[in-house]
Amino acid sequence: MQPLHVFSIIPKLPPSLDSLWLLANNYWFAWNNDIEDLFKDIDRDLWEQSYKNPVWMLNHVPQERYNVLSEDVYYINRLSMQVESLNRYLNAPSTYKFDDVPPGAPTIAYFSLEFGVSLCLPIYSGGLGILAGDHLKSASDLNVPLIGIGLAYSQGYFRQYMTPDGWQQERYPDYDFEQMPMEVALTPSGEPAIVRLGIGNRPLAAKVWEAKVGRISLYLLDTNIAENPTDFRQITARLYGGGLEMRMWQEILLGIGGVKTLQALGLNPQVVHMNEGHSAFAGLERVRLLMKDNNLPFEVASELSASGSIFTTHTPVPAGNDRFPPALMQQYFEGYAQDLGLAFKVFLGLGREDPHNDQEEFCMTVLALKLSRFNNGVSRLHGKVSRKMWHRIWGQFPVDDVPIGSVTNGTHAPTWVAPEMGALYDRYLGNTWREEMDGGRTWRMAANIPDMEIWRTHERLRARLVDFVRRRIFAQLQALGARNKELRVVDNILNPEVLTIGFARRFATYKRARLILEDLEGLRRVIGNKDRAVQFVFAGKAHPQDNGGKQLMKEIISQCRLPEFRMNMVFIEDYDMNIAAHLISGCDVWLNNPRRPLEACGTSGMKAMFNGVLQFSTLDGWWDEAWKPDNSLGWAIGKGEDYDDPDYQDQVELQTLYKVLESEIVPDFYERDRSNLPVSWVKRMKAALVEFGPRFHSHRMVQEYVDTAYKPACRSHQSLYNDNFAPARELSAWRMNIMTKWGLVKVTDVETVKKDTLYVGQSVDVTAMAHLADIPAEHVRLEIYMGPLGQDNSFVSRKLIPMVPIGLAVEGRQKYRGIIGAEEAGRFGFTVRAVPVHPHLPSAYSLGLVRWAE
């Protein structure tokens, strides 16, 4: 039976409380404690029950409670103050100026398959989504003209529960978007936005929702509407749900549907930022629309699209990058390739490392790399790993020259700093620390926080964590049908005064969640030491299809339940943003022991750092560039060694882990002065805040994207639009000419002073002859490639020294000159190479063309 008419019933708030809706419908509450307190004070139990969803809560508060609040003058005054704060925040003018972009128009569209904005918007699974949410929040705080594009999952990512033997099970609640802080997005004419596209030869429609994240609009596509067939309505049911075909449908919707969403909403951002390869089809759709709307050939349109595209890769594991078989691609993209004017084999080459290998699958990361002129990993080490991993795309270059840079991730401190610690920062850093861009100046003041104050605040947070863990464990045992005798024991689980180590993350096998449990004798020593005990809190989820990760989790849970460990070692079910917030603020040490170099960044450690929690990690991801050898800011497991044998690596690093834990970390925590203050420990806490606060804040990250990617991409994109796309046409023609002639370019006659030994401080001339093959000299750059040599005569590192033309070219031959200097002692070598350059090409390496001296 279906209803004849559908309508919504909402509570009628008294006029003095009506502005609660304004606060409830902007996710600014997710990083504003004062606003959260307003909702919490209405009904604390209901607030927790709602997963901190103010819209749902306001719809379920009894009318009598509203009547009481409407007479509470103090509450009304607080409400007015927060409404004023929100309006002041929203109406502040942006200081960012992008060339030829009208003020107020979005300049950047940020595409991501998941966003972790708030506990009550469960469209995230882990670090990738949380990073995307933090990116939006910092863009909002900094007033960067950016919008987000994602999918509205009606069942989100799964909620986790455990069987009695510790095996992960998944449940999928149905979420009602009408009861969440989001509204139907409207077209410029005021109509509800509906996006239409094709999945193969079948039509698909998607409703568009708008979620306000501070100053940023996040647009989410929803296929669960009546006009879609049942299988298509499932596209936005579950994040990372279904098989390979469902993944393709989701990525078609995100990329192609996302670009169509911008059209439907009348938005024309100059720059597209693709967060991971899931959104790579956005680059193709931009090309197709440019061709269709402006009658441009594929080559010109692809230059235009790539010039304004940024791609961020997050996956240092080859298997973690989405790949689709050619047959599946043909089923859904053969007609699309025809629209682009490409033979299907050529189209498949866009997603292949080797375009000539007909057996290679179509890789979304490869497509994104080829359709972007600005590519980056998410830490320095990950940038290096990514250059090596995708070297085949630019096979003529050394790994160091592969055009993939790095922008190290950051985390949004206002979201993740506990309210108690935030109040402390307000007093000693000033209340502008939440939005201040000059982080170095702000976080230096952390050194002024009195030792006793920061330590007492941290102790309260540890006690809060212990209380939270006990309540969660009680609920877990109740759900399993535990007896009263077992439930009474919960009150003694963990000790609020004991050194507490946290481990919480996705249970992928490379993260080695159970590494510390492999040495049972060592575990018994550190847990059983009554004077200097250690306790552990674990949490995390495994992908529903990752049985290896589930088995790891089961083994950890089994160990936590053993009588000798059960009071000092716990596993909390259903890891989410709320559990994370308690762990990253209440632990003393954040343990992270991935198998190097498989951790792209590891932002959970950054969140812990902002709460004064010290790091203990392998030198991977962000910790590889943050750790100091004197351990003044935290501790390392190993020295960044690389191993060929993973079992041997585990053995060595397990021994190192316990050695550092027992000989350095435990003594440092329990060494107290006469006032019971761990002076050395607190010194590390404050030093980490001073050093890392400005470096690993998402404000720094977004600002770095603005300076190194968004603004250059916007300039490049706009420059190609001038004079009816004349620069783009010229660049495309130049590129085709270069690709045709480059094989005839040669570098010969490299000459320098015949010396086997140079003294530090000396310099010598180097000359070389370039055979230009009818290419103008201004489009060929010669470089001296110089650096120290290893035992096998290969370059350990390199420095590039530009050479300049001497005189005029004669019969296509141009002489070049450069100077090399002996800056330090050692064994060095050099060679010379030629690369193509063009004023509209951001990187000389993006074409993958180089000629080395003969």
N, C-alpha and C positions, 0 to 999 in steps of 0.2 A: 504494500500500500504506500503510495506516494502522496505527499501533501499537495493541495491545490495552490497554496501560497506559503511563502516562507518569510518570516520577519524576526527581528532581533529584539529582545527585551533587555534593557539596561537599567541600572539603578538611577534614581533621581537624586543627585547630590544636592545638598543645600547650596545656595549661591556662594557662600563663603568658602566652600570646599571644591567648587567646580574646577578650579585651576589644577586640582590633582590630576585631571586627565591630561593636561599639557605636560606635566612632569612624567606621567606614566607612559606617554607615547614617544618619548625620546630616550634612547639608551644611554644618554648622559648619566642617568642614575647608576649605571654599572660602574662608573668610576667617580661617583660623587657621594661620599658617605653621609653627608647631611641630608640629601634627598632620600637615600635608602633608609635613613633613620625615621624620616617622616612616614614612610610606608610601614616600616617595622612597628612603629608606635601605634598604628591603627589596630593591629592584631598580630602579635609576634608569631603565634602558632600558624595562623593563616598565611603569613609571609613565607615561613619555611615550607608549608604544605604546597604553596604555589610555585616552588622552585624560584623564588624571588621574582615573580612575574606580577608587576603592579596592575596590569590591565585585568588579569584573571582575578586578582585579589579584590580590586575595587568592585568587580561584578559579583563578589560573594560575601562582602561585608554586610552584616545585618543593618537594616535601615536605622534601627535604634542606636547603633554605634555612631552612625553619621550624625544623628541628631545631637548626641552628647558632644562629639568633636566640634560641631558647629558653634557650640557655646564656649569652647576652650580658647580664650583669648591668646594664651601663649602659643598654642598650636597654630592658630590662624596667622599670628605674626611670623612664626617660623616658615609657614607655607608661603607667605608673601615674599619673604626674603629670598627663598629659593626660586620662586618664579622670576623675581627680578634678576637673580644671578643667571638663570638660564637665558632670559631675553638679552641680557648684556653680553653673554657669551655668544649667542647666535648672531647678534647684530654687529659684532666687532668687524671692521673692514679687514680684508686680507691684504697683507703686505707683499704677497707674491705677484709678480708681474711676468706674464708670459707674452712673448711677441705676438702681436696681431690677434690676440684672444680678447673678446669683449669682457669687461669686468663682470664677475658673477657667474660666468659660463664655466662649466666643468672642463678642465683641460686634460685630465687623465681619467681613463676608465680602467679600474683594477679588477681583473677577472680571477676568480678562484672557485674551485669546486666546493670548498668549505670555508666557513667563517666562524670563529669562536669569539663572539661579541659579549655574550652574557649566558649565564646558566639557563635562563628562560628562553633562549633561542638555540635549541639543541641541533644545530646544523654543522657540527664540528666533530672530529674524531680524536684529534691530537694536536701535535705541534704545528703542523701546516696550517690548520684552521685557526689556532690561537694566534699564530703569527699574523695571519691575515686580519683577524680582528684587531690586534694591536696596531697594525699598519693603518687601519681606518681611524682608530682613536687618536693616534699621533698626528695623522693628516688633519683630523678635526682640530686638535689643540693648536697646531701650527697654522691652521686656516689655509691649507693647501687645497686648490680647486680640483678635488678628486671625487669620483663616485665609485661604488662597488657594484659588481655584477656577479650573481651566484644563483643557486637553486634553492627553492623552498621545499624541504623534505618533510612530508607529512608524518613520517615516523622517525625522522632524524637518524642518528646513529644509535646502536642498540643500548639498552640498559642491561647491566650485567648482574647475574646472580649465580651462586655456586651450588652444585649438587653436594650431598653429604660427603662424597669422597674428594671434593675440591675441583671438579671439572666445570669449566665455564659454560654457562647457558646464557642465551640471549632472549630478551623480550623487546617487543617493539610497540610502545604506546602510540596511539593516534593523537596527533596534536591538532588543535583547532586554531587556525590562524586568526579567526575572529576574536579569540581570547588572548591574543599576544600583541605586544607593542609594534604593530605594523598595520598598514592600511593599503587598500587597493591603489595602485599607481594610476595616474590619470594622464591622458594624452593632452597636447596643447589645447584641444577643443573641449576638454573637460570630461571626455568619455573614459570609462575603464579601459586600460591598456590590455589588448590581446595581441600576442605575437603569433604569426603563422609561418610555418616552414615545412619542409619536406624531410621525412626520414626515408631515404630510398625513394620509392614511388608512392609513399603513403603520406597523407597530410597530417600535420600535428599542430595543435593550438596550445598556447600557454598563457595563463593569466599572470600578470605582473604585480607583485607586492612591493611596497616601499617601506623600509625600516629606516628610521632616522637615528643615526649614530653621531650624536652631537651635531656638528655642522655638515656632516657627510650623509648623503643618501645612498642606501644599499638597496639595490633592486634585485628581487628574487623571483625566478620563474617557477610556475606551478602548473603541472600538466594534469592534475587531478580535477578535471572539469568534465562536465557531462558530455560535451561533443566529442571527446576522445574515446577511442576503443579501450577496453579494459587493460590490455597490455601496455598501451601508451600512458594510461593514467598512473601506472606503476613507475614511470621513469623518475618521478620526483617523490617516490615513496621512501626509499632508504638510501642514505649516504653509503657508497661503496657496497651496495647490495646487488644481488644477481650475478650473472656470468659475464663473459666477454662481450656479448652482443648488447647487454644492458649498459655496460660501461661505455660502449661506443655511442649508444643513444644519448646517455647523459652528457657526453662530451660534445656531441653534435648540438644538443640543446644549449649547453653553456656557451660554446664558441660561436656557432652560427646564430642560434637564437638570441644570444647576448648582444651581438652586433645589431640584429634586427630590433631588439628592445630599445637600443639607443635611437634608432630611426623612429620607432613608434612614439617615443617620448619627446621627439624633437631636439635631441641632444647630439652634438657633433664634437666630441672630444678629439683633440689632435693626437693624443698619445694613448696607446693601449699597453697596459702592463699585464702580461700573462704570468700568473703565479703558479708555476709548475706546468708540465706539458698537457695537463687535462684540458686547458683552454686554447690549445694551439689552433683549433679550427677557426678561431676568431680572426687570425691572420689571413686565412684563405677567404673568409667572407668579406673582409675589408677589400681584398684584391678584387673579388667578383663584383662588389658594388661600385668600386672605382671604375672598373671596365664598363659596367652597364650604364652608369649615370653620366660618364664623361667620354664614352666611345674611345677608350684607351686600350692598347694591346696589353697582353699579360705582362710583358717585360717592364713596361712603364708603370703599370699599376702596382706591380710587386715592389718596385723601387720606392714608390710613394708609401705603400703600406709599411714596408720594412723600416723606412727612415723614421717612422713614428712609433715603433714597436720596441718594447722592452720585455725580455724573458728572464725569469728567475728560476733556476733549477734547484731542487731541494734534495735530490736523490743520488747518493754516491754509490748505489748498488745497481749494476746494470739491469738486473731482473726487476727492479722496482719501477722501471719506466714502461709506460703502457705501449704495447706493440700489438698490431692487428694483422692477421693473415691476409695475403693479397686477395683471396677469394671473398673474404668478408668486406674488404675495402671495395672490391668491384661491385658487390651487391648494393652498397649504399652510396658509392661515389663515382660510378662510371658516368652517369649523366651530369654530375657536378663538374667532372673533368672536362666534359664537352662544353659546358658553359664557360669554362676558363680558356677554351680554345687549345687544350692540351691533349695529346695522345695519352691514353691511360697509363702506359708504361712510363712516360715522362712525369705524369702526375705522381705515380708511386715513388719515383726517384726523389721527390721532395721530402719524403719521410724515410729515406734510406741513407745509411752512411756510405754505401757503395751503390750509386744509382744504377750501375750496370748489372748488379746481382739480382736476377729475377726471383731467387729463392728467399731473399731477405724480407722480413716482415716490415710493415709500415710503423715507424716509431714516432710517437707524438713529440717526444723531446727533440728528435732530429728535425721534425717539421718546424717546431718553434724556434730552434736555433737558426734555421735557414731563413725564416721569415722575419727575423729581428736583427737590428744593427747594434743593439745593446744587450749583451748577455752576461749573466753573473751567477756565481754560486753564493752561498750564504755564510761563509767564513773564509778566512785566508786559505786555510788548509783545504777546505772544500772546493775553492776556486782552483787550486792546484790539482786536486783529484779529478775535477770535472774536465780540465784541459787534457789530462791524460786519457780520461775515459772516452772523450769525444774527438780524440786526435785524428781519427780516420777521416772525418769530414774535411779537415784541412791538412791532409796527409803530407803535403810538400813542406810544411813548416815544422820546426822543432816544437815540442810540446809547450815550451814557455811562451810561444807566440800564438797559440790558439786563442782566438778572440773571445775568451770567456774570462771576465774579471771576477771581482768579489765585492759584495757589500755585506759585511757581517751583520747578522740579525741583531735586533735589540728587543727589549720587552717594555711594555707600557707600565711604568712605575706606578702611576696613580691607580691603576686597576689592581695591581698585585701587592702593593705595600699594605700591610694590615692596618686597620684604623688606629690601633694603639701606637704603632710605629710611625704612622702618618702624623699623628698629633705631636709626637716628639720632633719630627722633621719640621712641622709648622713652627715650633718654638725656636729651633736652632738654625734652620736653613731658610726660614721665611716662608710664608704661605704661597709664594709664587713658584715653589719647586715643582709643582705639578705641571705647569705650562712653560716654565723658563727654558729658552733654547740655549742660552749660554750655560750649559750644564757644568762646565769646569769651574766656573766661579761659584755656582750654587753648591755643588757637592764638596768643594774644598772645606766648606763650613761644617761638614760632618765631623771634622777633627775637633770641633769645639763642643760636641755633645759630651757632657760629663759621663765618665766611665760608669758610675753607679746607676745613672738614669737609663742608659741604653741597655745595661745588663738586667736591671730589674724589669724593664719593659719586655725584654726577650724572655725572661723567666715566666712572666705572666702569659706570654704567648705559648710557651712550652706547656704550661699547666692547662691552658685552654685546649691545646692539641690532645693532651692525655684525656681530658674530660670528653672531648669529641670522639676520640677513638673508642673509649669505653661505651659510649652511647651507640656507636655504630656496631661494635662487636656484639653488644646485647641484642640489637635488632637482628643481626645476622644469625645468632644462635636461636633466637625465638623463631625465626622463619624456618629453621631446620628442626624445630620441635624439641629443643633442648629442655632438660628437666630443671627444676628450680635450683637444685644443688649446683648445676653447671652455671646457671645465670648469676648466682650469688658471687661466684669467683671473679666475675667481670670487674667488680669494684676494685680489685687489686691488680688488674692488668696494667702494666707500665708504671713507672715511678716519675712523678713530675720534677724530680731533682736529678735525674740520671742523664748522662750523655745520650742523646737521641739522634740516631742516624736514619735518614729518610731515603727511600728508593721508590720512585713512582714515575712510570712512563709506559709507552706501548711495549707489549711483550713480544718484540721481535727477537729472534734468537741471537742476532749479532750484538744486542745490548747486554747480554750475559747477566740476566737478572739474578741467577743463582750462583754467580761466581764466588761470592763471599761464603756461601754455604757449602762449598766443595771441601773445605777444611774443617771437619767437625770438631777436631781437637782445638783448633784455634778459636772456633766459635764458642765452644764451652769455656775456654779461658776468659774471653772478653765478656761474656754474659755472666759467668759465674763468679767474677771478681767482686766480692761484696763491697770492698772499699772504693773500687773504681769501675763500677759496672757500666755496661753499654747495652742499649736496647735499640731495636730496629722496627721501623714501620714500612711495610710494602703496600703498593697499590698499582693498578694498571689493568689494561685490557689487551687481549689478543684479538686479531681480526677473526671473524666467525669461521673463516676457512683455514686459519693457520693452526693446524693441530700441533705443530711443533711448539708454538708459543703457548698454547693451552696446556701442553704437557709440562713445560717449564713452570707455569703457574701452579699446576696441581702439585708438583714436587715441593714448591715453596710452601704452599698451604699445608701440605702434610707435615713438613718440618716444623712449621709454626704451631701445629697442634700437639707436638710431642711434649710430654710432661716436663722435660728439662728446659724447654724453650718457650712454652705457651704464655708465660707471664712477662716475657721480655721481647717477644717477637710476634708481630701481628700482620695480618693481611686484611686490608679494608676493601670491601667489594664496591663495584660500580663507580670507578674512578671518574670524576668529572671536575668542573671548574671549582666547585665548592670544596671538595676534598683537597684538591690541589692548593687552594688558598690556605687551608689549615696546615697542610704539610710544609709548604715553603716558608711559612712564618714561624712554625712551632718547633721544627727540628733544629738541632745544633749543627749538624753536618749534612750536606747533600752529596750522596754517593752516586757516581755515574761512572760505569766501567765498560763502555762499548769497546768492541774490538776495533782499534785504530786501523785504517782511517775511514770507518763506515758511518760515523756520526756526522751528519752535515753541519749541525750547529749545536743543538742542545739547549734551547732557551729556558728550560725549567730551572737550570742552575742559575741563570741570570735573575729569574724571579726570586729565588731563594736569597741570592746575594743582596737584593734591594731590601731584604728584611734582616740583614745582619747574619745570615746563615753562611757558614764557611763551606768551601768546595773541597771535595776529595774525588779526583777524577783522573782517568787516563788522559793523556795529552791528545785530545781529539776535539773536533769542532771548535767552539769559541775558546775553550780552556787552553788549547794549543797556543793561542796568541795572547792569552791573558795571564797565564801562570808565570811566576817569577822563581828562579832557581833557589832563592833563599827561603821559600815557603812563607814569606811574610804576608801573603794574601790568600793562602790556602795551600793544599797539598796535591801532589801529583802521584799517580800510580805509574811508575816507570819514567823514562826520559824521552819518550817519543820514538822508541825503537820500532822498526818494521820487521815483521816476522813472516817467513814463508810457511811455517808449520803452525796452524792455529792452536793445536793441542799444546804444543810447547809454549806458545804465547800465553795461553791460559795458565799453565803451570807456573811460569816465571812471574806473571803479574799477580797471581794469587799470593805467592810468597811475599812479593813486594807490598801488596795491600796490607797484609797482616803485620809486616814489619813496621810500616809507617803508622798504622793504626795503634799498635801497642807501644811503640817506642817514642812517638811524637804526638799524635793526636790526643790519646787518652791522658798522658801526663800533663799536657798543656791545659786541658779542660779542668783537671782536678787540682792543679797547682794554684792555691788561693792565698791571698794576703790575710791580714788580721780581720778584715771586714768581710771575709769570705768572697772576695772578688777575684776572678781569674784574670789578672792584669794582662798577661801576655795574650790571652784569647780575645779580650775586648779590644786590645790594640790592633789585632788582625781584622776584627769586625769593622772597625772605623777606617782602617787603612784601605780595606776593600771598597767601602762606600766612596771614599775620596777618589780612588784610582778608577774604579769600574763604573761608578754612577753615571758620569757623562759618556763613557765609551760604549756602554751596552744598554743604553736607553733607546727605545724605539723612536724618540724624537731625533736622536742623532742619525739613526738609520734612514728615516724618511727624508731628513735634510740632505743626507748623502745621495739618496735617489734623486732628489730635486736638482742638486748641483751637478751630478755626474751623468744622469740619465734623462730625467724629465725635461729639464730646460734645453739641453743639447738636442734631444729628440724633437722637441717642439720646434726649435729653430730650423733643424734639418728638414722636418716635414713641411714647414711653411715655405722654406726657400724653394722647394721643388714645385710648389703650387703656383708660383708667380708666372705671369704672362701666359695664361692658359696652359700650364704644365710644361712650358718650354724647357726649364731646367731638368725636369724629370725625363722628358723625351731625349734631351741631349745626353744625360747620364746613362740612360738605357742604351742609346746608340753607341756611346763610348764603351760601355761594358761589353757589348757584343763584338765590337771591333777589337778590344783588348783580348777577349777570349779566343778570337780567331788568330791573332798575330802573336800572342805571347810565346808560343812555342818556338818562335824564331829569334826571340831576344837572347842575347848572350852577354856574359861578363867575362872579359879576358884581360890579359896583360896586367895583372895585379903586381905592382912593384913597390918596394920599400927599401930602406937601408938594410944591407946584408949584415945583420948583427945577431949573434946568438944570445947575447946578454945585454940588458939595459939596466941602468941604475934608476932607483926610485926618483921620480921627479923629471926624468927625461921624457921627451916626446919625439916622435918621428912621423914623417909624411908617408901617406899611402896613396897611390894613384891606381886607377883602373879604367879600362875602356869598356863602354857599353855599346853593343850593337843593337840599335833601337827598332829595327824592322818596321820602319815607317811610322813609328809611334813618336809623337812630339816629346822632346826631352822633358818638358814640364810635367809629363804624365808618368815619368819613370824616376823613382827615387833609388839611389844607391846608398847602402848602409854598410859600415864596417861592423862585423859581428865578432865581438871580442870577449874573452873571459878566461878564467882559470880552467886548467885541464885536469882530468882525473887520470888514474893509472892507465886506462885504456885509450887515452888521448881524446876522449869526448869532453865536451864542455860541461863543467859542473854548474855554471851559471853564465849569464851573458850580459853584456852592455852593448847598446846599439849607438853607433856614432854616425851621424849623417855626413854624407859626402856632397860636395858642391861641384856643379859643372865648371869646367875650365874652357873658356873660349866658346866657339860655335861648333855645332855638329857638322862633320864633313862626311858626305856620302853615307848618312845614317849612323855614323860612329861619333860618340860623344865621350870625351875624357872627363873623369871626375877625380876630385882630390879630397882627402880627409886627413885628420891628425889623430894618432893614438898616443895616449900618455901612460907612463908607468907609474901608477898611483900607489901600488903596494908590492911587496916582494912575493915571489911565487913563480910557478910555471904557467905561462899564459900562451894563448894562441889567438889567431884571428882568421877570418875569411871575409869575403865581400859578397853581397847579394843585391838583387834588384827586385823591387816590388812596385806594382802599379798604384798611382795616386791620382785623386781627382778632388777638386774643391768641395764637391757635394757628397763625397764618400767619407763617412765618419772614421773608418778604420781602413788602413792599407791592407789589412790581413783578411778582411771579410770575404774577398773573392777567392781566397785560397791559392793565389798565384804567387810564385816566387821563382827566381832564377839564381842559382848559386854560381860563383866564379869557377871557371874551368881551369 
